[in-house]
Every structure is written in structure tokens, then in C-alpha cells.
């Protein structure tokens, strides 16, 4: 299976340029699966502590418009996160998109930071503790959205449930980039699944310096197989899903609580 991770600009104008390059990359590499960053299609709202509901609505509208562009990546399956309103509450929802069936919400983010630049618990609600597995043509997929990666019990539970891909869409700062890669390696080993992550990259118009460093990590030993950079913002690798199945039977995955 060919999978693609990326780093995209959080600046709307630069994002359009990045998107065209991503489209060309995905088509050239014949990618089958593409992971996008966390809520990628609107400037990061949680940088501000003061919540403005009309901006959340604007973010939803921008994401709805951008969903029409996911066909650019067809026939690849596309995953990421999306701002939604459900029963009057705001959530950050992990989704999977396919050309034939469209958007499918999978998991709402439930572990939310609330600090300078990342006032997420202020901006939207905590989702249910429901770490649903998506099945796409036999490929079992789990989401840990950004901060959720640090709650490793869920990576382990996903591993027990036999996932092949653990998706970690992120919006993380450059200052902690290496820490996040280390956490991704642990998540891969804990779950026994290929760990994929995409993140914003570069510096946006508000001065936020984003980490970039999208990754593809091996499920057996936590080896970093690929890492994006400003000079190489898109990476595609062919992975063997049977490696993830084999990893579940080896240390430390076979050890039961």
C-alpha cells in the first residue's frame, strides 16, 4: 500500500500553492492513502484565547469548500480532521474521505490542551471517549488526533483491535518537533501499527512557527522510515500491511495486562 504524509502551510494563499504540488506528487507517486494535518483548510483558530463563534463557522465553510478539492487526490483515500457542530456543540472530527462515498466522520478529539497558542479546550468541546476503528477495504485504521498521541493506552488498545494504520494528524509548534517524533515512535511500537502523521509547516502570517516533520514509522521497532521537511514537504512510501499484523505477535505487543 502506498501512503503519503505531508506538511502544508497554514497560510491560505500558500496553501493553494502547496495543494497543487501535493496533487502533482500524489498523482506521480500513485499514492493510495494521503494523510492531511489537523483542520488544514483555515488559519489555526486556537492561537487566540478569545473564542469567536463566527470564525468557527467560517472555518467550517472553508473546510466544506476544500472538501470539493479532495477529488484532486483521487483515487487515493484521504484522511485528516475537520471542524464540525453537532447538537449545538463544536468538535474536531477525524475523517476519512473516498471518491465513491465522500466524507465519513470517524472520531472526535477528546484530549484538548488549553495554553498559549493552543486554546483548544476553549474553542471546542471534548469528544466522546470513542476510539472507533475505520475499515477501508480491509485496512483497519485508528485516529489519535495530535495531543491524543500522549495517551498511550489508546494506542495499545488499537493494537489489540488489530489496526494497520495509526493516524496522528497534528498542529504542533517547531519548538517541540523532536519530542513529537519520539512520541510517534512510541505510538508505533505500542500499537504495532504503521504510524503516520502530517502537520503544518513553515511560518504563517501570524508568526506561528510550525513543526512540519510529517512521518511514517515502522510498527515493529519504531524506525522512522520517512520524515518530511521544508525541502521535501511530501513523502510517499510503499508499506507492507502484513508487517503490522506480524508486529502484534511480538514484544511488547503480545504482553497482556
C-alpha positions in Angstrom: 0.0 0.0 0.0 1.4 3.4 -1.0 0.9 6.0 1.7 1.6 9.8 1.7 2.3 12.2 4.6 2.8 15.9 4.2 3.5 19.3 5.7 1.2 22.1 4.5 1.2 25.8 5.1 -1.5 27.3 7.4 -1.5 30.4 5.3 -4.5 30.3 2.9 -2.6 31.7 -0.1 0.4 29.5 0.3 -1.8 26.5 1.0 -3.2 26.7 -2.5 0.3 26.6 -3.9 1.2 23.7 -1.6 -2.0 21.9 -2.6 -1.1 21.9 -6.3 2.3 20.5 -5.5 0.7 17.8 -3.3 -1.7 16.9 -6.1 1.2 16.5 -8.5 3.1 14.4 -6.0 0.2 12.1 -5.2 -0.6 11.5 -8.9 3.1 11.0 -9.8 3.6 8.5 -6.9 0.3 6.7 -7.5 -0.4 7.1 -3.8 -3.3 5.1 -2.3 -3.7 6.9 1.0 -3.0 10.5 2.0 -3.0 12.0 5.5 -3.5 15.7 5.9 -2.7 17.9 9.0 -5.2 18.8 11.7 -8.0 21.1 10.5 -5.8 22.1 7.5 -8.0 24.4 5.5 -8.4 27.5 7.7 -6.0 29.6 9.8 -5.4 28.0 13.2 -8.1 29.4 15.4 -6.9 28.1 18.8 -3.9 30.5 18.7 -6.4 33.0 20.2 -7.8 32.6 23.7 -10.9 34.7 23.0 -13.4 32.4 21.2 -15.3 33.9 18.2 -18.1 31.5 17.1 -18.4 33.2 13.8 -14.8 32.2 13.0 -15.6 28.6 13.7 -18.5 28.9 11.3 -16.0 30.4 8.7 -13.6 27.5 9.3 -16.4 25.0 8.7 -17.4 26.8 5.5 -13.7 26.8 4.3 -13.4 23.1 5.0 -16.6 22.3 3.2 -15.3 24.2 0.1 -12.0 22.4 0.3 -13.6 19.0 0.5 -14.5 19.5 -3.1 -10.8 19.6 -3.9 -10.1 16.2 -2.4 -11.1 14.7 -5.7 -7.7 16.1 -6.9 -6.1 13.3 -4.9 -8.3 10.5 -6.3 -8.0 7.5 -6.3 -6.3 7.9 -3.0 -8.2 7.7 0.2 -7.8 10.9 2.2 -7.8 11.4 6.0 -7.5 14.4 8.3 -9.6 16.4 10.7 -12.5 18.8 10.3 -14.3 21.4 12.4 -18.0 20.4 13.0 -21.0 21.4 15.0 -23.1 18.5 16.4 -26.2 19.2 18.6 -25.0 22.7 19.1 -21.5 21.8 20.2 -18.2 22.3 18.4 -15.9 19.4 17.8 -12.7 18.5 16.0 -13.5 15.4 14.0 -11.2 12.9 12.4 -12.5 11.9 9.0 -11.8 9.6 6.0 -12.8 10.6 2.5 -13.2 8.4 -0.6 -14.3 9.4 -4.0 -17.2 6.9 -4.1 -18.6 7.6 -0.6 -17.4 11.0 0.3 -16.8 12.3 3.9 -17.1 9.9 6.8 -16.5 11.1 10.4 -14.6 8.6 12.5 -13.5 10.0 15.8 -13.9 13.3 17.7 -10.8 14.7 19.6 -11.3 14.2 23.3 -7.9 15.3 24.9 -7.6 19.0 24.5 -4.8 21.4 25.5 -5.6 24.9 26.7 -2.5 27.1 26.7 -0.8 29.9 24.7 -1.3 29.2 21.0 -3.4 26.1 21.6 -6.6 27.2 23.4 -8.4 24.1 22.1 -10.5 23.3 25.2 -11.8 26.9 24.9 -12.6 26.7 21.2 -14.4 23.4 21.0 -15.8 20.6 23.1 -14.3 17.4 24.3 -15.4 14.4 22.2 -16.7 11.1 23.5 -14.1 8.6 24.6 -14.9 6.5 21.5 -11.8 5.4 19.6 -13.6 3.9 16.7 -11.7 1.8 14.1 -12.4 2.6 10.5 -12.2 -0.2 8.0 -11.3 0.8 4.4 -11.3 -2.2 2.1 -9.9 -4.4 4.9 -7.3 -1.8 6.1 -8.0 -1.2 9.8 -7.4 2.5 10.8 -7.3 4.3 14.1 -7.1 8.0 14.9 -5.1 9.7 17.7 -5.5 13.4 16.9 -2.5 15.4 18.0 -2.5 15.6 21.8 -4.2 12.2 22.0 -0.9 10.6 21.0 0.4 11.1 24.5 -2.4 8.9 26.0 -0.6 5.7 25.0 -3.3 3.4 26.5 -5.3 4.1 23.4 -2.5 3.2 21.0 -2.2 -0.1 22.9 -6.0 -0.7 22.7 -5.9 0.0 19.0 -3.1 -2.6 18.6 -5.2 -5.2 20.5 -8.0 -4.5 18.0 -5.7 -5.2 15.0 -5.2 -1.8 13.3 -2.8 -1.5 10.4 -2.5 2.3 10.4 -2.4 4.7 13.3 -3.1 8.2 12.1 -1.8 11.3 14.0 -2.9 14.5 12.2 -1.2 17.4 14.0 -0.9 21.1 14.5 2.3 21.3 16.6 5.0 24.0 17.1 8.5 23.9 15.8 9.9 24.2 19.3 8.7 20.7 20.3 9.2 19.0 16.9 11.7 16.3 18.1 9.5 15.4 21.1 6.6 14.7 18.8 8.7 12.4 16.6 9.8 10.5 19.7 6.1 10.2 20.7 5.2 8.9 17.3 7.9 6.2 17.5 6.5 5.1 20.9 2.9 5.1 19.5 4.0 2.8 16.6 5.7 0.3 18.9 2.9 0.4 21.4 0.2 -0.2 18.8 2.2 -2.5 16.4 0.8 -0.4 13.5 2.4 1.9 10.9 2.2 5.3 12.5 1.5 8.2 10.0 1.5 11.9 10.9 1.1 15.1 8.9 1.5 18.7 10.3 1.5 22.3 9.3 5.0 23.5 8.2 6.8 26.9 7.9 5.8 30.2 9.5 2.3 31.5 9.0 1.1 35.1 8.7 0.5 35.3 12.5 4.1 34.4 13.2 3.4 30.8 14.3 6.4 28.5 13.6 5.0 25.1 12.8 6.9 21.8 13.3 6.4 20.1 9.9 8.0 16.7 10.2 5.3 14.5 8.9 6.4 10.9 9.5 5.9 7.3 8.5 7.1 5.0 11.3 7.6 1.2 11.3 5.4 -0.9 13.6 8.0 -3.4 14.8 10.9 -1.3 16.1 9.6 2.2 15.7 12.1 3.1 13.0 11.4 6.4 11.2 11.0 5.3 7.6 10.3 8.8 6.3 10.2 12.4 7.5 9.0 15.5 5.7 11.0 18.7 5.7 10.6 22.2 4.2 12.7 21.0 1.2 10.7 17.7 0.9 7.2 18.5 2.2 5.6 15.4 0.8 6.8 11.8 1.2 5.3 8.6 -0.2 6.3 5.1 0.7 5.0 1.6 -0.1 4.3 -0.3 3.1 3.5 -3.9 3.7 0.5 -4.2 5.9 1.4 -7.8 6.9 4.3 -6.3 8.9 1.7 -4.6 11.2 -0.1 -7.9 11.6 3.2 -9.7 12.4 4.2 -7.0 14.9 1.2 -7.7 17.0 2.6 -11.1 17.9 6.0 -9.8 19.0 7.3 -8.0 22.1 5.9 -5.9 23.7 2.6 -6.2 21.9 1.9 -9.8 22.9 2.2 -9.0 26.7 -1.2 -8.8 28.2 -2.3 -6.6 31.1 
